[in-house]
Amino acid sequence: MSGQWGEGPARGDDAPGALTADGAGGGASGAPGAPVPGPRPGGRAEARRAAQGKPGPAKAGPAQAGAAAAGGGGRAAARAAARKPKRDVKKIVAWSAAGVLVLLAGAGGLIYYQLNGNIKSFDADAIAKDRPPEAQADADGNKPVNLLLIGSDSRGKNNSDLGGGEDGGARSDTTILLHVYADHKHAVGISIPRNAMVAIPSCKLPNGKWTKGSNSDLFNAAFSVGGTDEGNPACTQNTVEKLTGIRVDHTMVVDFQGFAAMTKAVDGVDVCLPEDIHEKDLNDKLPAKGAVVLKKGPQKVEGQQALDYVRLRHGIGDGSDIGRMKRQQAFISSLASKIKKQGLNPTTLLPLANAATSSLTVDPGLDSADKLMSFGLSLRNIDLHDLKFVTLPWRYRTVDKNIDIVDADAKKLWATLKADQTIDGQNATGEQPAEAPSPTAPPAVAATTATTPAAAAHAAAAGSPLADTKNIKVSVYTGTSATGMAGKAAEQLKAAKFTATAVGRADNLKYTTTMVQYGSGQKANAEKVAEVFPGAVVEPGTTAGVTVIVGKDFAAANGAATPGASASAPATGPSAPAVPQPLPSSIVADARSADDNICDNTTYGSGG
C-alpha cells in the first residue's frame, strides 16, 4: 500500500518530488476532509505556483493568532460565570456521559455513510472472463483469500503536490499479491517488480473497447492502460491472474493522499535506514546534496516523510527497485505491527478506514464500509511472525535495466500458494483433522485382514508390524472432489502411528484410486503406508519422502459422495501430481516476517 511512486514505464528514474525534513501536518488524523501534509517550501508545487503568478499558501499573522487565542474570554465572561448557581457535579457527569453516547451512536451512522461515500469501485465488466478457478473451501468452510494491493502514483487531485510528478495518468509502482491462507492465521505478500517484463492480456479501455494485449511489456504498464488519472486496476488484476494462475479475490488501490492520511491516522510508522538520506537522493536534479530529509537509524515517519521513505531509491544500496521493495515490505510490516498492537477493532479501524477510503478504489466485492470492515476484522488472527513478505524471483536483464522473472522458481512459488502451503512448508489449508481415534481396537480386528482404511489404521495401532512407523513422515493431498478427505487420511495415518500432514489439493481432483508415491530410498516406507489404504497403487514419485494422494475409492470407503464417480472406472491416476516442490533457499532466507527488526533487510546491493 506504499508506493514506488514517481516513475513510469518509459522512465528510468524518479520524478522529482516535494520533500520535507519533518513531515508537515494538517488536520486531525483520520478526520473527515483532513488535509494531508503540504509540499516542502521551495518545492516543485510552489515553483509551479510562482511560475503561474499564483500566491503561495497563506500564513496566519499575529493578529489572527491573537484573535483565535482570545475567543470567548474576558472579564465579562468571568462575571457571568460567577453569577451562575452551582449544580450537582454527579448529575452533570451523568448527563454528559449520556449525551456522549447519543452523539457517538449518531456519529457512527454518519461515519458509516461517509465511508460508503468515500469508496470508489471499478467496473466488474473490466475483469477478464477467462480466469483461474476459485479456491475450494474445505469441510469446515475455510478457504484462502488473495488480495491485490496497488500503490498508485496518480497525478490527479492534490497528489502532484505530494511528489506525484508532472506527467498525467497513473502507474502501479507498487504491487503486492497478499495470500491469506485458509486458516486465516498465516499470510504472505509477494512483491511484483514494477519493471518486470510480463505478458499483459486484453484489457478494457474507458471507451468500452478492449486492447489486443501484449506478449512482453513492463508490469506497471498494465495500470496505465487507458491513460486516466484513476488508472486501470482491472487490467493489473487481469495481468496478475495471467502471470500467476491464481484467482484474485479482491483488489485495493491507494494513492498518495490516502497513503499519507493513513500514516497520520496511526500516528506515524516506525522505520529504519542504514544511511542519512539527503534532498538530492530524492531529487537528483538538485545541484547540491542538500539537507538531510531522512536520518540514519530508527525513526517515526508520517505524511510526506513516509512517502519519501517508500519512494526512496537513490543514495542507498545499488539504487535499484529491489532495495526499494525491501523497504516497502519493512514499512508495511511495521504498519501491520502497529495496527495489531492497537487492536483490530472498530475504534482502531474506523479512523484508518476513513483515511484510506478517501483515496481508495476497490473491486466490486469490497465496495461498502461493512465489507471492508468485515474483511479487515477477518485478518485479526494472523500472528505477526506468520505474516511474511517475499519478492517474486527475478534477475537483471542484459539488454536493458529492466527485470526478467525467473519462471522456474516463480512457478514453484505459485504452486506453493495454490496448495495453501507456507513458504517454510507448513500446512495452512484450514483443513484441520479431528482428534485421532483412541489407538485401541478389539482383538478380532487385529486378527483379521483389514478391508477398509479405518480398519487398517486400527489394526496397525493394535500391534501389527505397522505400529513402529512414527519416523515415517507422510504428506497427504486430496485427489477427489469430496471435501475433507486429506484430513481424514492424515487422521488414519496418525492412528497408525505415522507422522502425517494434510497439505492440500493435488494437481486435479479426478484420482480414482489412492496413490502412494515415494522418493529415493523410501519404497519400503511407502509400502508400509499403503497398508493403511487397501488397493492403493505404490509408485515412484517426483519428490522426496512419501506422498499420499487420496482418490475416489478412499472417499467412498469413508462415506463421501464424489460427483462423477464410477465403479467401473479404471484404477489409475496421473503419475506426476502437482505436489509443491521446495522453494529455493534464497526465497525462504530472504523472506521478511512482520515482527522482524525494522533495521534488518532494508536495502539491496552496495554502492549507494
MIMI-998872 format. One record per residue (C-alpha): residue in three letters; x negated, y, z negated. Coordinates in pm, whole numbers. Each point is the difference from the previous one (the first is absolute). Last residue first. Layout:
REC | aa | xx | yy | zz
REC | ALA | X | Y | Z .
...
END
This chain:
REC | aa | xx | yy | zz
REC | GLY | -2472 | 384 | 268 .
REC | GLY | -274 | -241 | 106 .
REC | SER | 141 | -321 | -135 .
REC | GLY | 266 | -257 | 76 .
REC | TYR | 349 | -4 | -144 .
REC | THR | 154 | 196 | -287 .
REC | THR | 229 | -29 | -301 .
REC | ASN | -87 | -352 | -118 .
REC | ASP | -14 | 72 | -374 .
REC | CYS | 56 | 340 | -165 .
REC | ILE | 371 | -63 | -72 .
REC | ASN | -89 | -314 | -197 .
REC | ASP | 223 | -282 | 123 .
REC | ASP | 356 | -25 | -135 .
REC | ALA | 167 | 33 | 340 .
REC | SER | -210 | -289 | 126 .
REC | ARG | -232 | 67 | 292 .
REC | ALA | -100 | -266 | 250 .
REC | ASP | -358 | -1 | 130 .
REC | ALA | -86 | -344 | -141 .
REC | VAL | 316 | -157 | 147 .
REC | ILE | -50 | 146 | 346 .
REC | SER | -375 | -76 | 11 .
REC | SER | 61 | -355 | -124 .
REC | PRO | 187 | -75 | 320 .
REC | LEU | 354 | -115 | -74 .
REC | PRO | 62 | -368 | -67 .
REC | GLN | 213 | -160 | 269 .
REC | PRO | 373 | 36 | -30 .
REC | VAL | 176 | -332 | 74 .
REC | ALA | 155 | 47 | 342 .
REC | PRO | 59 | -370 | 51 .
REC | ALA | -221 | -191 | 246 .
REC | SER | 126 | -348 | 81 .
REC | PRO | 358 | 93 | 70 .
REC | GLY | 240 | -255 | -152 .
REC | THR | 116 | -349 | 82 .
REC | ALA | 258 | -243 | -122 .
REC | PRO | 209 | -8 | 317 .
REC | ALA | 359 | 119 | -42 .
REC | SER | 253 | -280 | -44 .
REC | ALA | 124 | 116 | -338 .
REC | SER | 50 | 351 | 136 .
REC | ALA | -34 | 326 | -190 .
REC | GLY | 136 | 303 | 188 .
REC | PRO | 61 | 209 | -308 .
REC | THR | -162 | -148 | -311 .
REC | ALA | 221 | -114 | -286 .
REC | ALA | -183 | -42 | -328 .
REC | GLY | 61 | -300 | -228 .
REC | ASN | -359 | -69 | -95 .
REC | ALA | -44 | -297 | 233 .
REC | ALA | 142 | 214 | 284 .
REC | ALA | -255 | 276 | -67 .
REC | PHE | -283 | -253 | -8 .
REC | ASP | 106 | -149 | 333 .
REC | LYS | 46 | 347 | 147 .
REC | GLY | -368 | 72 | -46 .
REC | VAL | -243 | 99 | -275 .
REC | ILE | -340 | 122 | 111 .
REC | VAL | -259 | -122 | -250 .
REC | THR | -360 | 120 | 9 .
REC | VAL | -307 | -163 | -149 .
REC | GLY | -341 | 164 | -22 .
REC | ALA | -169 | 204 | 271 .
REC | THR | 189 | 121 | 306 .
REC | THR | 57 | -129 | 352 .
REC | GLY | 172 | -326 | -87 .
REC | PRO | -67 | -369 | 44 .
REC | GLU | 311 | -222 | -22 .
REC | VAL | 228 | -170 | -253 .
REC | VAL | 365 | -38 | 107 .
REC | ALA | 254 | -11 | -283 .
REC | GLY | 230 | -303 | -17 .
REC | PRO | 17 | 2 | -378 .
REC | PHE | -104 | 342 | -141 .
REC | VAL | -168 | -49 | -340 .
REC | GLU | -219 | -270 | 156 .
REC | ALA | -118 | 262 | 251 .
REC | VAL | -197 | 178 | -275 .
REC | LYS | -209 | -313 | -60 .
REC | GLU | -63 | -28 | 375 .
REC | ALA | -106 | 365 | 7 .
REC | ASN | -250 | -65 | -279 .
REC | ALA | -156 | -283 | 199 .
REC | LYS | -18 | 220 | 311 .
REC | GLN | -161 | 297 | -177 .
REC | GLY | -361 | -22 | 120 .
REC | SER | 48 | 271 | 265 .
REC | GLY | 347 | 148 | -1 .
REC | TYR | 332 | -172 | -50 .
REC | GLN | 353 | 14 | 131 .
REC | VAL | 312 | -150 | -155 .
REC | MET | 299 | 41 | 231 .
REC | THR | 367 | -38 | -95 .
REC | THR | 207 | -116 | 294 .
REC | THR | 245 | 201 | 209 .
REC | TYR | -197 | 323 | 0 .
REC | LYS | 203 | 269 | 172 .
REC | LEU | -53 | 298 | -232 .
REC | ASN | -294 | 158 | 180 .
REC | ASP | -357 | 114 | -70 .
REC | ALA | 31 | -119 | -359 .
REC | ARG | 181 | 199 | -269 .
REC | GLY | -123 | 86 | -349 .
REC | VAL | -268 | -90 | -254 .
REC | ALA | 160 | -239 | -250 .
REC | THR | -300 | -94 | -214 .
REC | ALA | -102 | -343 | -122 .
REC | THR | -244 | -145 | -253 .
REC | PHE | 96 | -366 | 6 .
REC | LYS | 127 | -179 | -314 .
REC | ALA | 286 | -188 | 170 .
REC | ALA | 245 | 243 | -163 .
REC | LYS | -211 | 274 | 153 .
REC | LEU | 49 | -155 | 342 .
REC | GLN | 374 | -14 | -61 .
REC | GLU | 14 | 367 | -90 .
REC | ALA | -213 | 93 | 301 .
REC | ALA | 249 | -180 | 223 .
REC | LYS | 291 | 182 | -162 .
REC | GLY | -170 | 338 | 41 .
REC | ALA | -79 | -68 | 365 .
REC | MET | 361 | -107 | 54 .
REC | GLY | 162 | 317 | -140 .
REC | THR | 207 | 75 | 308 .
REC | ALA | 91 | -246 | 272 .
REC | SER | -135 | 126 | 334 .
REC | THR | -276 | -260 | -1 .
REC | GLY | -378 | 5 | 17 .
REC | THR | -52 | 155 | -343 .
REC | TYR | -362 | 6 | -110 .
REC | VAL | -176 | -163 | -296 .
REC | SER | -367 | 49 | -89 .
REC | VAL | -144 | -292 | -199 .
REC | LYS | -286 | -10 | -247 .
REC | ILE | -125 | -342 | -109 .
REC | ASN | -170 | 30 | -339 .
REC | LYS | 319 | -97 | -187 .
REC | THR | 23 | -332 | 186 .
REC | ASP | -49 | -274 | -260 .
REC | ALA | 367 | -106 | -8 .
REC | LEU | 6 | -131 | 356 .
REC | PRO | -107 | -351 | -108 .
REC | SER | 347 | -39 | -163 .
REC | GLY | 50 | 105 | -361 .
REC | ALA | 342 | 150 | -45 .
REC | ALA | -91 | 327 | 170 .
REC | ALA | -67 | -181 | 325 .
REC | ALA | 330 | -183 | -21 .
REC | HIS | 181 | 324 | -73 .
REC | ALA | -155 | 165 | 305 .
REC | ALA | 78 | -298 | 222 .
REC | ALA | 360 | -1 | -119 .
REC | ALA | 34 | 369 | 78 .
REC | PRO | -150 | -44 | 346 .
REC | THR | 244 | -283 | 74 .
REC | THR | -41 | -378 | 47 .
REC | ALA | -245 | -75 | -277 .
REC | THR | -83 | -371 | -15 .
REC | THR | 107 | -144 | -332 .
REC | ALA | -180 | -55 | -327 .
REC | ALA | -33 | 369 | -80 .
REC | VAL | 372 | 52 | 40 .
REC | ALA | 83 | -301 | -220 .
REC | PRO | -222 | 134 | -274 .
REC | PRO | 236 | 299 | -37 .
REC | ALA | -168 | 332 | 76 .
REC | THR | -206 | 254 | -188 .
REC | PRO | -188 | 306 | 122 .
REC | SER | 280 | 240 | -105 .
REC | PRO | 121 | 189 | 302 .
REC | ALA | -205 | 293 | 132 .
REC | GLU | 138 | 343 | -89 .
REC | ALA | 167 | 149 | 305 .
REC | PRO | -217 | 103 | 289 .
REC | GLN | -49 | 373 | 63 .
REC | GLU | 69 | 106 | 356 .
REC | GLY | -85 | 368 | -46 .
REC | THR | -228 | -42 | 297 .
REC | ALA | -299 | 135 | -190 .
REC | ASN | -241 | -293 | 28 .
REC | GLN | -350 | 111 | -85 .
REC | GLY | -284 | -23 | 253 .
REC | ASP | -207 | 312 | -73 .
REC | ILE | 164 | 195 | 282 .
REC | THR | 341 | -86 | -141 .
REC | GLN | 216 | -260 | 173 .
REC | ASP | 341 | 92 | 131 .
REC | ALA | -49 | -243 | 291 .
REC | LYS | 64 | 288 | 239 .
REC | LEU | -251 | 209 | -195 .
REC | THR | -274 | -262 | 34 .
REC | ALA | 80 | -44 | 370 .
REC | TRP | -43 | 377 | 51 .
REC | LEU | -341 | -10 | -170 .
REC | LYS | -114 | -304 | 197 .
REC | LYS | 110 | 174 | 320 .
REC | ALA | -205 | 306 | -98 .
REC | ASP | -312 | -216 | -44 .
REC | ALA | 25 | -143 | 351 .
REC | ASP | 108 | 332 | 153 .
REC | VAL | -285 | 217 | -126 .
REC | ILE | 174 | 332 | 74 .
REC | ASP | -197 | 237 | 221 .
REC | ILE | -88 | 349 | -118 .
REC | ASN | -67 | 334 | 170 .
REC | LYS | -325 | 189 | 41 .
REC | ASP | -52 | -102 | 363 .
REC | VAL | -130 | -279 | 222 .
REC | THR | -168 | -207 | -272 .
REC | ARG | 310 | -38 | -213 .
REC | TYR | -28 | -5 | -378 .
REC | ARG | 142 | -307 | -174 .
REC | TRP | 323 | -70 | -185 .
REC | PRO | 178 | -228 | -246 .
REC | LEU | 312 | 189 | -126 .
REC | THR | -97 | 183 | -317 .
REC | VAL | 97 | -136 | -339 .
REC | PHE | 209 | 122 | -294 .
REC | LYS | 121 | -207 | -294 .
REC | LEU | 284 | 36 | -252 .
REC | ASP | -42 | -304 | -226 .
REC | HIS | -228 | 184 | -243 .
REC | LEU | 259 | 276 | -30 .
REC | ASP | 268 | -250 | -98 .
REC | ILE | 304 | -4 | 224 .
REC | ASN | 311 | -24 | -219 .
REC | ARG | 131 | 350 | 80 .
REC | LEU | 17 | -56 | 374 .
REC | SER | 378 | -53 | 12 .
REC | LEU | 37 | 340 | -170 .
REC | GLY | -130 | 175 | 312 .
REC | PHE | 235 | -195 | 226 .
REC | SER | 299 | 86 | -216 .
REC | MET | -102 | 366 | -11 .
REC | LEU | -34 | 14 | 377 .
REC | LYS | 329 | -179 | 63 .
REC | ASP | 177 | 219 | -258 .
REC | ALA | -134 | 318 | 158 .
REC | SER | 114 | -93 | 350 .
REC | ASP | -160 | -75 | 336 .
REC | LEU | -214 | -297 | -100 .
REC | GLY | 133 | -258 | 250 .
REC | PRO | 31 | 261 | 275 .
REC | ASP | -381 | 34 | 11 .
REC | VAL | -152 | 288 | -190 .
REC | THR | -111 | 361 | 47 .
REC | LEU | -117 | 194 | -305 .
REC | SER | -93 | 365 | -42 .
REC | SER | 237 | 110 | -278 .
REC | THR | 39 | -369 | -81 .
REC | ALA | -340 | -15 | -166 .
REC | ALA | 42 | 284 | -249 .
REC | ASN | 353 | -103 | -97 .
REC | ALA | -108 | -364 | -24 .
REC | LEU | -287 | 92 | -231 .
REC | PRO | 228 | 209 | -218 .
REC | LEU | 255 | -286 | -4 .
REC | LEU | -250 | -285 | -48 .
REC | THR | -135 | 80 | -344 .
REC | THR | 331 | 70 | -174 .
REC | PRO | 169 | -263 | 221 .
REC | ASN | -233 | -272 | -130 .
REC | LEU | -327 | -151 | 115 .
REC | GLY | -204 | 99 | -304 .
REC | GLN | -260 | 271 | -52 .
REC | LYS | -271 | -265 | 2 .
REC | LYS | 129 | -146 | 327 .
REC | ILE | 19 | 344 | 160 .
REC | LYS | -360 | 70 | -98 .
REC | SER | -128 | -335 | 122 .
REC | ALA | 185 | 36 | 329 .
REC | LEU | -162 | 341 | 53 .
REC | SER | -344 | -142 | -84 .
REC | SER | 48 | -288 | 244 .
REC | ILE | 128 | 243 | 263 .
REC | PHE | -313 | 211 | -43 .
REC | ALA | -240 | -297 | 5 .
REC | GLN | 164 | -128 | 319 .
REC | GLN | -31 | 347 | 150 .
REC | ARG | -363 | 11 | -105 .
REC | LYS | -66 | -332 | 174 .
REC | MET | 185 | 126 | 307 .
REC | ARG | -236 | 298 | 12 .
REC | GLY | -301 | -228 | -7 .
REC | ILE | 134 | -193 | 299 .
REC | ASP | 88 | 325 | 178 .
REC | SER | -372 | 69 | 29 .
REC | GLY | -230 | 271 | -135 .
REC | ASP | -280 | -250 | -64 .
REC | GLY | 31 | 36 | -378 .
REC | ILE | 104 | 346 | -118 .
REC | GLY | -32 | 349 | 147 .
REC | HIS | 265 | -62 | 260 .
REC | ARG | 324 | -197 | -35 .
REC | LEU | 233 | 172 | -245 .
REC | ARG | 368 | -12 | 89 .
REC | VAL | 98 | -188 | -320 .
REC | TYR | -200 | 236 | -222 .
REC | ASP | 98 | 321 | 179 .
REC | LEU | 366 | -95 | -28 .
REC | ALA | -43 | -54 | -374 .
REC | GLN | -170 | 340 | -25 .
REC | GLN | 289 | 164 | 183 .
REC | GLY | 262 | -138 | -241 .
REC | GLU | -148 | -196 | -287 .
REC | VAL | -340 | -113 | -122 .
REC | LYS | -139 | -140 | -324 .
REC | GLN | -373 | -60 | -31 .
REC | PRO | -260 | -276 | -28 .
REC | GLY | -346 | 55 | 155 .
REC | LYS | -141 | 251 | 249 .
REC | LYS | 204 | 314 | 49 .
REC | LEU | 257 | 75 | 265 .
REC | VAL | 17 | 347 | 154 .
REC | VAL | -367 | 96 | -50 .
REC | ALA | -62 | 332 | 171 .
REC | GLY | -135 | 52 | 350 .
REC | LYS | -240 | -209 | 206 .
REC | ALA | -35 | 276 | 257 .
REC | PRO | 125 | 94 | 346 .
REC | LEU | 347 | -156 | -40 .
REC | LYS | 103 | -208 | 300 .
REC | ASP | -64 | -323 | -194 .
REC | ASN | 317 | 52 | -203 .
REC | LEU | 44 | -257 | -276 .
REC | ASP | -372 | -62 | -54 .
REC | LYS | -57 | 372 | 64 .
REC | GLU | 200 | 87 | -310 .
REC | HIS | -222 | -210 | -224 .
REC | ILE | 43 | -345 | -151 .
REC | ASP | -216 | -96 | -298 .
REC | GLU | -103 | -366 | 15 .
REC | PRO | 103 | -343 | -135 .
REC | LEU | 369 | 100 | -19 .
REC | CYS | 271 | -95 | -249 .
REC | VAL | 378 | 24 | -21 .
REC | ASP | 266 | 49 | -268 .
REC | VAL | 338 | 115 | 134 .
REC | GLY | 186 | 319 | -92 .
REC | ASP | 300 | 93 | -212 .
REC | VAL | 222 | -280 | 138 .
REC | ALA | 225 | 248 | 183 .
REC | LYS | -308 | 193 | 115 .
REC | THR | -133 | -299 | 194 .
REC | MET | 345 | -54 | 149 .
REC | ALA | 26 | 361 | 117 .
REC | ALA | -329 | -22 | 190 .
REC | PHE | 105 | -324 | 169 .
REC | GLY | 342 | 132 | 94 .
REC | GLN | -145 | 318 | 145 .
REC | PHE | -267 | -179 | 199 .
REC | ASP | 233 | -260 | 154 .
REC | VAL | 148 | -324 | -133 .
REC | VAL | 134 | -280 | 222 .
REC | MET | 167 | -312 | -141 .
REC | THR | 75 | -324 | 186 .
REC | HIS | 196 | -302 | -122 .
REC | ASP | 35 | -370 | 81 .
REC | VAL | -295 | -29 | 237 .
REC | ARG | 5 | -347 | 156 .
REC | ILE | -344 | -159 | 28 .
REC | GLY | -152 | -108 | 333 .
REC | THR | -289 | 228 | -93 .
REC | LEU | -76 | 215 | 306 .
REC | LYS | 348 | -14 | 153 .
REC | GLU | 161 | 78 | -335 .
REC | VAL | -246 | 284 | -57 .
REC | THR | 71 | 148 | 344 .
REC | ASN | 377 | -14 | -49 .
REC | GLN | -38 | 177 | -335 .
REC | THR | -220 | 266 | 161 .
REC | CYS | 262 | 48 | 272 .
REC | ALA | 275 | 28 | -262 .
REC | PRO | -205 | 260 | -187 .
REC | ASN | -2 | 235 | 303 .
REC | GLY | -125 | 341 | -109 .
REC | GLU | 216 | 265 | -165 .
REC | ASP | -195 | 285 | 161 .
REC | THR | 85 | -148 | 341 .
REC | GLY | -235 | -126 | 274 .
REC | GLY | 215 | -291 | 119 .
REC | VAL | -254 | -267 | -91 .
REC | SER | -223 | 153 | -269 .
REC | PHE | 60 | -276 | -256 .
REC | ALA | -126 | -257 | 249 .
REC | ALA | -318 | 202 | 66 .
REC | ASN | -110 | -88 | -353 .
REC | PHE | -105 | -346 | 114 .
REC | LEU | -229 | 126 | 273 .
REC | ASP | 90 | -159 | 332 .
REC | SER | -28 | -331 | 181 .
REC | ASN | 271 | -206 | 169 .
REC | SER | 234 | 297 | 32 .
REC | GLY | 377 | 42 | -12 .
REC | LYS | 238 | 61 | 287 .
REC | THR | 182 | 275 | -188 .
REC | TRP | 370 | -13 | -82 .
REC | LYS | 258 | 266 | 84 .
REC | GLY | 232 | 157 | -257 .
REC | ASN | -116 | 359 | 45 .
REC | PRO | -187 | -13 | -333 .
REC | LEU | -209 | -291 | 135 .
REC | LYS | 49 | -366 | -89 .
REC | CYS | -305 | -222 | -12 .
REC | SER | -139 | -277 | 222 .
REC | PRO | -283 | -177 | -176 .
REC | ILE | -336 | 146 | -111 .
REC | ALA | -291 | -245 | 32 .
REC | VAL | -284 | 80 | -238 .
REC | MET | -332 | 189 | -18 .
REC | ALA | -69 | 104 | -358 .
REC | ASN | -31 | 377 | -41 .
REC | ARG | 253 | 41 | -284 .
REC | PRO | -151 | -293 | -189 .
REC | ILE | 273 | -227 | -149 .
REC | SER | -14 | -17 | -379 .
REC | ILE | 156 | -324 | -132 .
REC | GLY | 177 | 37 | -335 .
REC | VAL | 44 | -307 | -219 .
REC | ALA | 274 | -75 | -250 .
REC | HIS | 55 | -238 | -292 .
REC | LYS | 270 | -29 | -267 .
REC | HIS | 298 | 28 | 233 .
REC | ASP | 7 | -384 | 9 .
REC | ALA | 73 | 24 | 372 .
REC | TYR | -320 | 192 | 65 .
REC | VAL | 4 | 372 | 75 .
REC | HIS | -202 | 52 | 317 .
REC | LEU | -97 | 366 | 46 .
REC | LEU | -101 | 87 | 356 .
REC | ILE | -206 | 318 | -29 .
REC | THR | -22 | 272 | 263 .
REC | THR | -186 | 328 | -33 .
REC | ASP | -75 | 228 | 295 .
REC | SER | 348 | -46 | 134 .
REC | ARG | 10 | 294 | 239 .
REC | ALA | 237 | 291 | 48 .
REC | GLY | 83 | 250 | 272 .
REC | GLY | -150 | 344 | 51 .
REC | ASP | -368 | 85 | -24 .
REC | GLU | -145 | 259 | -236 .
REC | GLY | -93 | -204 | -303 .
REC | GLY | 205 | -147 | -283 .
REC | GLY | -216 | 152 | -271 .
REC | LEU | 260 | 98 | -258 .
REC | ASP | 107 | 311 | 190 .
REC | SER | 66 | -224 | 301 .
REC | ASN | 247 | -198 | -207 .
REC | ASN | 232 | 296 | -52 .
REC | LYS | 279 | -134 | 223 .
REC | GLY | -145 | -207 | 286 .
REC | ARG | -368 | -81 | 51 .
REC | SER | 61 | -367 | -77 .
REC | ASP | -303 | -180 | -144 .
REC | SER | 209 | -303 | -94 .
REC | GLY | -98 | -254 | -265 .
REC | ILE | 177 | -328 | 79 .
REC | LEU | 91 | -278 | -242 .
REC | LEU | 143 | -318 | 155 .
REC | LEU | 176 | -219 | -257 .
REC | ASN | 14 | -379 | 33 .
REC | VAL | 227 | -178 | -248 .
REC | PRO | -38 | -361 | -115 .
REC | LYS | 296 | -223 | -85 .
REC | ASN | 151 | -138 | -317 .
REC | GLY | 354 | -143 | 16 .
REC | ASP | -70 | -270 | -259 .
REC | ALA | 1 | -278 | 259 .
REC | ASP | -250 | 194 | 212 .
REC | ALA | 81 | 296 | 220 .
REC | GLN | -108 | -7 | 364 .
REC | ALA | -214 | 278 | 144 .
REC | GLU | 165 | 172 | 295 .
REC | PRO | -108 | -109 | 345 .
REC | PRO | -253 | 203 | 203 .
REC | ARG | 166 | 255 | 228 .
REC | ASP | 124 | 21 | 359 .
REC | LYS | 270 | 267 | -41 .
REC | ALA | -252 | 278 | -63 .
REC | ILE | 101 | 273 | -244 .
REC | ALA | 110 | 318 | 179 .
REC | ASP | 369 | -95 | -37 .
REC | ALA | -40 | 39 | -378 .
REC | ASP | -55 | 372 | 52 .
REC | PHE | -220 | 158 | -265 .
REC | SER | 104 | 91 | -352 .
REC | LYS | -11 | 332 | -185 .
REC | ILE | 35 | 26 | -376 .
REC | ASN | 37 | 341 | -161 .
REC | GLY | 380 | 4 | -5 .
REC | ASN | 11 | -334 | -180 .
REC | LEU | -249 | 136 | -252 .
REC | GLN | 216 | 309 | -51 .
REC | TYR | 313 | -210 | -42 .
REC | TYR | -172 | -208 | -268 .
REC | ILE | -148 | 308 | -164 .
REC | LEU | 343 | 161 | -17 .
REC | GLY | 148 | -312 | -153 .
REC | GLY | -274 | -20 | -258 .
REC | ALA | 33 | 373 | -64 .
REC | GLY | 358 | -51 | -108 .
REC | ALA | -95 | -274 | -243 .
REC | LEU | -296 | 204 | -122 .
REC | LEU | 220 | 304 | -53 .
REC | VAL | 249 | -203 | -204 .
REC | LEU | -279 | -149 | -207 .
REC | VAL | -154 | 344 | -55 .
REC | GLY | 333 | 138 | -116 .
REC | ALA | 43 | -279 | -250 .
REC | ALA | -347 | 64 | -137 .
REC | SER | 71 | 372 | -26 .
REC | TRP | 328 | -67 | -181 .
REC | ALA | -177 | -221 | -252 .
REC | VAL | -293 | 238 | -49 .
REC | ILE | 230 | 297 | -51 .
REC | LYS | 215 | -198 | -243 .
REC | LYS | -308 | -96 | -201 .
REC | VAL | -119 | 362 | -6 .
REC | ASP | 326 | 123 | -156 .
REC | ARG | 34 | 358 | 113 .
REC | LYS | -138 | 329 | -128 .
REC | PRO | 197 | 313 | 82 .
REC | LYS | -129 | 228 | 275 .
REC | ARG | -97 | 358 | -109 .
REC | ALA | -373 | -81 | -3 .
REC | ALA | 13 | -125 | 359 .
REC | ALA | 151 | 327 | 115 .
REC | ARG | -274 | 194 | -179 .
REC | ALA | -271 | -216 | 169 .
REC | ALA | 158 | 46 | 341 .
REC | ALA | 4 | 372 | -46 .
REC | ARG | -363 | -9 | -114 .
REC | GLY | -128 | -152 | 328 .
REC | GLY | 20 | -324 | 196 .
REC | GLY | 204 | -114 | 304 .
REC | GLY | -274 | 11 | 264 .
REC | ALA | -333 | 128 | -128 .
REC | ALA | -224 | -262 | 158 .
REC | ALA | 163 | 32 | 340 .
REC | ALA | -25 | 375 | -10 .
REC | GLY | -365 | -18 | -94 .
REC | ALA | -80 | -238 | 285 .
REC | GLN | 185 | 220 | 246 .
REC | ALA | -188 | 306 | -114 .
REC | PRO | -336 | -176 | -7 .
REC | GLY | 30 | -113 | 361 .
REC | ALA | 131 | -329 | 135 .
REC | LYS | -182 | -114 | 310 .
REC | ALA | 153 | -26 | 344 .
REC | PRO | -135 | -267 | 233 .
REC | GLY | -175 | 150 | 304 .
REC | PRO | 151 | 259 | 231 .
REC | LYS | 55 | -88 | 366 .
REC | GLY | -198 | 166 | 280 .
REC | GLN | -16 | -321 | 203 .
REC | ALA | -375 | -34 | -46 .
REC | ALA | 40 | 65 | -373 .
REC | ARG | 265 | -269 | -29 .
REC | ARG | -221 | -244 | 189 .
REC | ALA | -295 | 75 | -227 .
REC | GLU | 220 | -55 | -306 .
REC | ALA | 99 | -345 | 127 .
REC | ARG | -358 | -80 | 98 .
REC | GLY | -142 | 57 | -347 .
REC | GLY | -111 | 326 | -161 .
REC | PRO | 202 | -61 | -309 .
REC | ARG | 56 | -375 | -33 .
REC | PRO | 336 | -105 | 136 .
REC | GLY | 306 | -29 | -226 .
REC | PRO | 77 | -283 | -236 .
REC | VAL | 346 | -151 | 49 .
REC | PRO | 312 | 201 | -70 .
REC | ALA | 268 | -152 | -222 .
REC | GLY | 323 | -23 | 199 .
REC | PRO | 164 | -217 | -258 .
REC | ALA | -239 | -46 | -292 .
REC | GLY | -242 | -296 | 22 .
REC | SER | -279 | 190 | -167 .
REC | ALA | 103 | 354 | -74 .
REC | GLY | -90 | 259 | 256 .
REC | GLY | -332 | 95 | 151 .
REC | GLY | -347 | -126 | -58 .
REC | ALA | -335 | 80 | 150 .
REC | GLY | -231 | -301 | 6 .
REC | ASP | -323 | 107 | -175 .
REC | ALA | -267 | 23 | 265 .
REC | THR | 231 | 64 | 289 .
REC | LEU | -18 | -93 | 361 .
REC | ALA | 196 | 78 | 313 .
REC | GLY | -64 | -242 | 280 .
REC | PRO | -242 | -51 | 286 .
REC | ALA | 126 | -275 | 229 .
REC | ASP | -207 | -300 | -82 .
REC | ASP | -207 | -156 | 274 .
REC | GLY | 20 | -246 | 286 .
REC | ARG | 292 | 148 | 181 .
REC | ALA | 212 | -172 | 263 .
REC | PRO | 203 | -213 | -238 .
REC | GLY | 46 | 285 | -243 .
REC | GLU | -163 | 110 | -319 .
REC | GLY | 122 | 238 | -270 .
REC | TRP | 128 | -254 | -245 .
REC | GLN | -155 | -318 | -123 .
REC | GLY | 294 | -19 | -234 .
REC | SER | 133 | -94 | -335 .
REC | MET | 305 | -212 | -4 .
END
